[in-house]
Amino acid sequence: MRWLLGSGLVVGLAAWLLWSGSPASGEATVVAGAASSVAPLPTPASATRPVLAPFSASGAQTRAAQRELWQQRLERAQGTLEAYRRSTRYPFESQPIADHPDQVFPNQPISEEHALRMPGARAGAGLRLHTMQERVFVQGQETVRFSVSVRDDAGRALPLRVLRASARELPPPQLGPTYPEQPMNFNDEGAAGDSAAGDGVYGAQLQPAQGFAGLFGQIRVEVALQVRDQQGFTYFDIVYTPEPPARWSGGVREAMEEGSLSFYLKAEVRQAGRYVITGRIDDANGKPFALLGFNEELAMGPQDIRLRLFGKLVRDGKPAFPLTLRDVDGFLLRADAFPDRMLMPRLAGSVYTSRDHALASFSEAEWSSEERGRYLAELTRDVDEARSRFDQLQRGP
């Protein structure tokens, strides 16, 4: 009995020591040693990295939509950058004339077609009114021709009768006219502004210096006419400059400068201010090639006006030499005023023919400016941001 109590006490003491973790006796040391002799299970290397749960179906769908969205943004940003780079590779004052079709032949007449009717009335069935105006801006002693005709659905000119035609000053609001109304002679006799007799097209001619001398402003030509029992009305507006603010005073000088070809035109400036000058360049085959411009402040006195043909435009377009400068027009800009311009005398037709120049003598460099550089940098950042986000979504989390 005493032996059994002793054995039970020893076992209880060992169990207490194991539970308490205190190696105070030999028996506890033996038990702990036995427990530590069991080899631990190896830890996989992958357990040291965070475990990434797969996307749910809805999460994968959302991520795919985001990836598609940023791909579209990247393509749009790349397209915007390329479009801006391409559209600004030449300076504003030296552009392909194909990009400005309305400026190719500035002195061509303006033709329009309208329904034949009186203001506020119904149009005549099958009757079309055809009008022609030689120019809108008129200067000095220049004349301007007008014509009217009425055609049927088959395009045949119909006999007409001009009921009334006149030219009158169109003053600014709140002001009355200074000049009296002038009668106009629209005729089909091949005279006084009419191109050909008996063709059904009625023409007339106006020289503003006769009857509107000294007027700087707008003139309106009004025509009332009749075809059969149908009456109609039309009008033409011109803007007249009696005295030019500057005159051309000499020939043209050309010079190769920094890989571009410059044309210098001499002018005598009578009124200082901002002048806008435009000229056209044709190649040796008569093909319209470039539109050149000048937009700068000029002081009074003799001035050289430079029209520059940009080097890269020549390198890209490869025009046949020699080149012809033609149809130069210009005006003094009047900001916040009407009329908004005072015309210089126009230089119609061929003005100057250049020397031959080797294509290699022109620069291949794109135009650069502070503004262009700033916009290119901003658009490039947009592309880089969109590409970074798209690449991140492509790689996964």
Residue, then its C-alpha position, 0 to 999 in steps of 0.5 A: m500500500r505504501w509502495l502504491l502511494g509512493s508510485g502514485l505521488v511520483v507519477g502525479l509530480a511528474a505530470w505536474l512538472l510537465w504541465s507547468g513547464s519547469p524542469a525541476s527534477g530528473e524525471a521531468t528532464v527525462v520526459a522533456g528530453a523524450a518529447s524533444s527527440v521527436a523531429p519537427l515537420p519541415t516548413p514548405a518554402s512557399a509558406t514564407r510568401p503571402v498566399l494570393a487568393p484567386f479572383s472571384a468570377s465578378g472580380a475577374q470580370t471587373r479587372a478585365a473591364q478595367r484592362e480594356l478601359w485603360q487599353q482604350r485610354l492608352e490608344r486614345a492618348q497615343g493617337t492624340l499625341e501623334a495627331y498633335r505632333r503631326s499637325t504642328r510639325y510645320p509652323f503656322e506661317s508655312q503650311p501645306i496648301a492642301d490643308h487650306p483648300d479655301q485659300v488655294f485661289p483667293n481671287q476666284p468668283i464666289s458662286e451660290e445657288h438659292a431658292l427664288r423667292m421674296p423675303g418671307a414668301r414661298a419659293g417658286a417650284g422648280l426655279r433656282l436663283h444662281t448668283m456670282q460675286e467677283r470678290v468680297f473685299v474691295q480696295g481703292q480703284e478696284t471694281v467688282r462684278f455681280s451676276v444673277s440668273v434663274r434656272d429650271d430643274a434641267g439647268r436651263a437659264l430662263p428669261l427674267r426681268v430685273l425689277r430693281a437694282s441698287a447699291r447702298e451704304l450699310p452703316p453701323p447700328q445707330l448711324g444713318p447712311t452718309y452716301p446716297e443710294q446708287p442705281m445698278n444696271f444688271n443687263d444681258e447685253g455683254a456690257a457694263g459688267d455683263s460677260a456675254a450677251g443673250d445667255g440669260v445671265y444678267g451682270a453688273q459692275l460696281q466701282p465703289a470709288q465712284g459714288f462711295a469715295g472715302l467710304f470705309g465700310q460695308i456696301r450692299v447691292e440689292v436686286a429684285l427680279q421676276v421670272r414668269d409670275q414668280q418674283g425673287f430677291t437677292y443681295f451682295d455685300i462688299v467691304y470697301t477700303p478707300e485708302p490702303p494703310a500700306r503699299w508694296s514698294g519694290g520687288v522680292r528678294e529670296a534667301m536661304e536661312e537656317g534650312s528654310l527659303s525666305f521671300y522678302l517683300k518691301a512695303e511702305v507702311r503708312q499706318a502702324g499696327r498688326y499686318v496679316i499677309t498671305g501668299r501662295i507657292d506653286d511648284a514648277n509644274g503649276k501645282p499648288f504647294a504651300l500657303l505662307g503667312f505673316n502676322e506681326e506688328l509693323a512700324m511706320g516707314p519702309q519694311d521688309i515682310r518675310l514669307r518663309l517656306f519651312g525647310k521640312l515642308v519642302r523635304d516632305g513635299k519634294p516640290a519641283f523647282p523653281l517655285t512661284l510666289r503668287d496671289v499675295d494679299g494683306f491687310l491691317l488688322r483692326a481688333d474689336a472694330f468693323p470693318d475688322r481690316m484695312l486692305m493693302p493692294r492685292l498682288a494678283g497672279s505670279v509675283y516672283t519665281s525662285r532660283d533652283h535649290a537642292l532638296a538637301s539644302f533644306s532642313e529636316a527638323e520639325w518646328s519647335s516652340e515653347e508652346r509646342g514643347r509644353y503640349l508634347a510633354e503633357l501629352t507624352r505624360d498622358v501616354d506614359e500614365a495610361r501605359s503604366r496602368f495598362d501594364q499593371l493590369q496585364r501583369g496581375p496583382 
